[in-house]
Amino acid sequence: MLKVKLHLLDTGYCTNFEKMIAKNNPMRVKRFYALVGLIEHPTLGPILFDTGYSSHVIQLCKHFPYFLYSLITPIHFTNTQSAAYQIQKFGYKPEDVKHIILSHFHPDHIGGLKDFNQAQIHCSKYAYSKLKKLSFFGALKEVFFKRLLPNDFAQRAHDIQNRSINVSF
């Protein structure tokens, strides 16, 4: 029997008030971890569920208006926490990752996409189409930083809304 393995990678965290997440939560600062799932699949190889924070996010947040994000939600990240760095502990290089599944388009989920140039990106094309229509400031309000997407994102993106992947073992 072939086995699928799952490893959770800690790619840093941001801090914010719990109340910002849900209005009934207390007004205390909490850590929100950017976790990435490394799925070791016996035939498809390494698959990432999200890509977490990366140096791309840190660099972008040094510039206006993106630095406002890191002021409101301070990011705690070191380069050794990037998914691209951590997968090496499991014997993989970034170019070995052929599939990435995105849960949504916030920086702590898409931040490392540019590190995986060979991967097909599985995401909600409906969600992406709604976000890409937003004005620059509308996108900022939704915490969608289009600059974190690879230039060839549209060519590599595959819709997961009406798709299933059949894999035989």
C-alpha positions, 0 to 999 in steps of 0.5 A, a space after each residue: 500500500 502506498 502512503 501519503 504523508 503530510 508535514 506541517 511547516 511553520 513559515 512564521 506568524 503575524 500578530 494582531 488583536 483577536 477582535 480583528 478576526 471576530 468581533 466577539 473575541 477579546 481585545 488581546 494580541 494573538 499570534 496567527 501562524 502561517 502554516 504550509 502543508 507539505 504533502 508527500 504523494 507517492 506518484 505526484 511527488 511533493 505538493 504544497 498546500 499554501 506557500 506561507 510567508 517568504 522573503 517576497 512578503 518581507 521585501 514588499 512590506 518595506 514599501 508604501 502602501 504595503 508596509 501598512 500591513 506589517 504595521 497593523 499585523 507585524 510579521 515574524 519571519 526568518 529566511 529559514 522558515 520559508 517553505 522553499 528552504 524547509 522542503 530541503 529537509 525532506 530531500 526536495 528542491 523548489 523545482 521538485 514541487 509540481 503542484 500547489 493548492 491555494 486556500 485563498 489569496 492573503 499574503 500568508 498563503 501566497 507569499 512563497 509562490 514565486 519560489 516555485 516556478 515549476 508548479 501548477 497552481 490549483 486555486 479558485 479562479 472565481 475568487 481570483 477573478 473577483 480580486 483581480 478586478 479590484 482597484 489597487 486600494 480595493 485589493 489592499 482592503 481585501 489584503 490581496 497583494 497581486 505583486 506576490 503572484 508570479 508573472 505567469 500566474 494566469 497560465 499556471 493557475 487551474 480552477 479547483 471549483 469544479 475539479 477533482 483529482 483521481 489518483 489510483 494507488 
